[in-house]
Amino acid sequence: MNVVVRDMTLPSLIDRASKALLGARSSAEILEARDMASVAYTTAKAMARIGKAKNAHDAVVAAAHRAQADALEIEAGAKRRLADEYDAAQERGEVSPHGGRHTPTFPEGKLASAEDVGLSHKVIYEARKLRDAEQRSPGKTRSALDALLEEGKEPTKAALRRKILREDGEYEFSSKELSARDRGSFLLRAQEAKGFAFYKGKVDAKLVEFARGTATAWCELVETLEKQL
C-alpha cells in the first residue's frame, strides 16, 4: 500500500478515497482507492476508540463511527469493482480460474493466479459475495451500515460482512468461532472436496461457486491453525 496521509484530516481522507474510486479506470487504481478507504477506516476507528477512552461526548464518537461507515462503503464499492475486474480477466484468459493452467502467456507457462495480481482467494470470494448481494438488492451495503449506526453498534468490517451475508442467507465463518464450530462440518467439506476431484459431470457456474466456497472454508481453517503454531 502506498498511500500518503500526512497532514490530511479524516473528511479529506474519505473524500480523496471516494474521488479515487470514482475516477479509477484500472485494477491498480481500484486497489489504490480501496487502500485509501482502508486508511480512512482505520483512522476513524482509532478516533472512536480514543474518544471512548477519554470519555468524550457521545456525539464525538458517533461522528467517528459515521466516518468509519462512509469509509467502509467506499471500500466495499472498491471490492465489488475488483470482483468485476477479476472475473472479466478470467473470461479473457488473463488469470487462472483455479490455480494456474499451462499457457505461454505467463512466465513458466502458467496463467497468473489471484496471489500473482495481489489478491488472495479469500478476498476475491468475499468481494464476489458483496457484489452479488448488492446486485440483488441495490443499496444493501449503505442500508446495512446505517442499520448498524442506528443500532448503536460500531460499523466494523466484520459487522458489515455479517450484516450483509447473513441477511443474504450466507454463513460467514470467523476464525474466532473455530472453537465453537462443529469440527464435523470440516470433515464434510473434505468429502465435498474429494467429490470435486473425481467429478466428471457437467460443470456450470453454480457448481464452480459451490467449489469456491469449499476452497475458502479450507483456506480459513488452515490460516487459523497456522496462527496457533
C-alpha positions in Angstrom: 0.0 0.0 0.0 1.4 3.4 -1.0 -0.9 6.0 0.5 0.3 9.3 1.9 -1.9 10.6 4.7 0.4 13.2 6.4 -1.4 16.5 7.3 -4.8 15.1 6.0 -8.0 15.3 8.0 -10.4 12.4 8.3 -13.0 14.1 6.0 -10.3 14.8 3.4 -9.2 11.2 3.6 -12.7 9.9 2.9 -13.2 12.5 0.1 -9.9 11.5 -1.5 -10.8 7.8 -1.4 -14.3 8.5 -2.9 -12.9 10.5 -5.7 -10.1 8.0 -6.4 -12.7 5.2 -6.7 -14.9 7.3 -8.9 -12.1 8.1 -11.3 -10.4 4.6 -11.2 -10.0 3.1 -14.6 -7.8 0.1 -13.9 -7.5 -2.7 -11.3 -4.4 -0.9 -9.9 -6.3 2.3 -9.4 -9.2 0.5 -7.8 -6.8 -1.2 -5.4 -5.3 2.2 -4.6 -8.8 3.6 -3.9 -9.5 0.6 -1.6 -6.3 1.2 0.3 -7.2 4.9 0.7 -10.6 3.9 2.1 -8.9 1.4 4.4 -6.6 4.1 5.8 -9.7 6.4 6.4 -11.5 3.5 8.1 -8.5 2.7 10.4 -8.2 6.4 11.2 -11.9 6.8 12.1 -11.8 3.6 14.1 -8.8 4.9 16.1 -10.6 8.2 16.7 -13.7 6.4 18.0 -11.6 4.3 20.4 -9.6 7.3 21.7 -12.9 9.2 22.2 -14.3 6.3 24.3 -11.1 6.1 26.3 -11.3 9.8 27.1 -15.0 9.6 27.8 -15.7 12.1 25.0 -19.2 13.3 24.3 -21.4 10.7 22.5 -21.6 13.0 19.5 -17.9 12.8 19.0 -17.8 9.0 19.0 -20.9 8.9 16.8 -19.3 11.2 14.3 -16.2 8.9 14.2 -18.5 5.9 13.6 -20.3 7.7 10.7 -16.9 8.4 9.1 -16.0 4.8 9.7 -19.2 3.7 7.9 -18.5 6.1 5.0 -15.0 4.7 4.6 -16.4 1.1 4.7 -18.9 2.0 2.0 -16.1 3.2 -0.3 -14.0 0.1 0.5 -16.9 -2.2 -0.2 -17.5 -0.4 -3.5 -13.9 -1.0 -4.5 -14.1 -4.6 -3.6 -17.2 -5.0 -5.8 -15.4 -3.5 -8.7 -12.3 -5.7 -8.1 -14.6 -8.7 -8.3 -15.9 -7.5 -11.7 -12.4 -6.8 -12.9 -11.1 -10.2 -11.7 -14.0 -12.1 -13.3 -13.5 -10.2 -16.6 -9.8 -11.0 -16.5 -10.7 -14.7 -16.1 -13.1 -14.6 -19.0 -10.3 -13.0 -21.1 -7.9 -15.8 -20.1 -5.6 -13.4 -18.3 -5.8 -15.0 -14.9 -6.4 -18.6 -13.9 -9.9 -19.8 -12.9 -8.4 -22.3 -10.4 -4.8 -22.0 -9.6 -3.0 -21.7 -12.9 -3.0 -23.6 -16.2 -0.2 -24.2 -18.6 -0.1 -21.5 -21.2 2.7 -19.4 -22.9 1.2 -16.1 -21.8 2.7 -16.2 -18.3 6.3 -17.0 -17.0 6.9 -20.7 -16.7 3.9 -21.5 -18.8 1.2 -20.6 -16.1 -1.6 -18.1 -16.0 -1.4 -15.5 -13.3 -3.2 -16.6 -10.1 -5.1 -14.4 -7.6 -1.9 -14.1 -5.5 0.1 -13.0 -8.5 -2.1 -10.0 -9.0 -2.0 -9.1 -5.3 -5.3 -10.7 -4.2 -6.0 -13.7 -2.1 -8.7 -16.2 -3.0 -10.4 -15.3 0.3 -10.5 -11.6 -0.8 -11.9 -12.5 -4.2 -14.5 -14.8 -2.7 -15.7 -12.1 -0.2 -15.7 -9.4 -2.9 -17.9 -11.6 -5.1 -20.4 -12.2 -2.3 -20.6 -8.5 -1.5 -21.1 -7.7 -5.2 -23.8 -10.3 -5.7 -25.6 -9.2 -2.6 -25.6 -5.6 -3.8 -26.8 -6.6 -7.3 -29.7 -8.5 -5.8 -30.6 -5.6 -3.5 -29.1 -2.2 -4.7 -28.1 0.0 -1.7 -27.8 -3.0 0.6 -24.3 -2.0 1.8 -25.4 1.5 2.8 -28.5 0.2 4.4 -26.5 -2.3 6.4 -24.1 0.4 7.6 -27.0 2.7 8.5 -28.7 -0.1 10.4 -25.5 -0.7 12.4 -25.3 3.0 13.3 -29.0 3.2 14.3 -28.5 0.1 16.5 -25.6 2.0 18.2 -23.1 -0.6 17.0 -19.7 0.1 15.7 -19.6 -0.3 11.8 -16.6 -2.6 11.6 -15.6 -4.7 8.6 -16.7 -7.9 10.4 -20.1 -6.4 11.4 -20.7 -5.3 7.8 -19.9 -8.7 6.4 -22.2 -10.4 8.9 -25.0 -7.9 8.3 -24.9 -8.4 4.5 -24.0 -12.1 4.2 -26.2 -13.5 7.0 -29.2 -11.4 5.9 -28.5 -12.7 2.4 -28.6 -16.3 3.6 -24.8 -16.8 3.7 -22.9 -18.1 6.7 -19.8 -16.1 7.5 -17.1 -18.1 9.3 -14.7 -16.2 11.6 -11.5 -17.8 12.9 -12.6 -16.7 16.4 -15.6 -19.0 16.1 -13.5 -22.1 15.4 -13.6 -23.4 19.0 -17.4 -23.3 18.9 -17.8 -24.6 15.4 -18.6 -28.3 14.8 -15.4 -29.9 13.5 -17.5 -32.5 11.8 -18.5 -29.8 9.2 -14.9 -29.7 8.0 -14.9 -33.5 7.6 -18.0 -32.9 5.4 -16.0 -30.3 3.4 -13.3 -32.9 2.9 -15.8 -35.3 1.4 -17.1 -32.5 -0.8 -13.6 -31.6 -2.0 -12.9 -35.3 -2.7 -16.1 -35.4 -4.8 -15.0 -32.4 -6.8 -11.7 -34.1 -7.5 -13.3 -37.0 -9.2 -16.4 -35.2 -10.6 -16.8 -35.9 -14.4 -20.3 -34.4 -14.9 -21.3 -31.1 -16.5 -19.7 -28.0 -14.9 -21.8 -24.9 -14.5 -21.5 -21.6 -12.7 -23.4 -22.8 -9.7 -21.1 -25.8 -9.2 -18.0 -23.7 -9.6 -19.3 -21.2 -7.0 -20.0 -24.0 -4.6 -16.5 -25.3 -5.1 -15.1 -21.9 -4.3 -17.0 -21.9 -1.0 -15.4 -25.2 -0.1 -11.9 -24.0 -1.0 -12.5 -20.8 1.0 -13.6 -22.7 4.1 -10.4 -24.8 4.0 -8.2 -21.8 3.5 -9.7 -20.1 6.6 -9.2 -23.3 8.6 -5.5 -23.6 7.5 -4.9 -19.9 8.3 -6.4 -20.3 11.8 -4.4 -23.5 12.5 -1.2 -21.8 11.3 -1.7 -18.9 13.8 -1.9 -21.4 16.6 1.5 -22.9 15.8 
